[in-house]
Amino acid sequence: MSCRYFRQADIPSPSLQPTRSSSSRYRSRYTVRTQAEFEAMFNCKAPAGKRYFQHTKLADIVGAYPVTSGLDDQAALQERQQRESFLDFLLGILDLDPTCRSALAFGTLQQHPAVQ
């Protein structure tokens, strides 16, 4: 993992027991550096990212994507349901917390409506 944009913090983990290969009871966690941290560390202005979407939240991006014109009420309802299912799928697999993300086991993902 690059140290340029992320900082590493070792946090105590009571569930981890020291092993022969590692005596550490800590696990690494990475967080994104703030713009001020980046600029202070590298003594330069942080690069501006490209803006691909008008919205900044995933739910807004998925919801604002253009719908095919001329859909009847039933097709429009089906489109909304597919988007909600897709959003639920994305939020599940993109969850930063590995304990929540691992709750979506591979077998569960295969049965998700967004994948079928």
Residue pairs with C-beta under 8 A, 6 or more apart in sequence:
1 8
1 30
4 38
4 42
5 32
5 33
5 38
6 30
6 31
6 32
6 33
7 30
7 31
7 33
7 37
8 28
8 29
8 30
9 28
9 29
9 30
9 31
10 24
10 26
10 27
10 28
10 29
11 26
11 27
11 29
12 25
12 26
13 25
13 26
13 27
14 25
16 24
16 25
16 26
16 27
17 25
18 24
18 25
33 41
35 46
38 46
39 45
39 46
53 61
53 64
54 64
55 61
55 64
58 87
58 90
58 91
58 94
59 87
62 83
62 86
62 87
62 90
63 83
63 87
65 83
67 76
67 79
68 79
71 79
82 113
82 114
85 112
85 113
85 114
86 114
88 112
88 114
89 109
89 112
89 113
89 114
89 115
90 114
92 101
92 104
92 109
92 112
93 101
93 104
93 109
95 101
109 115
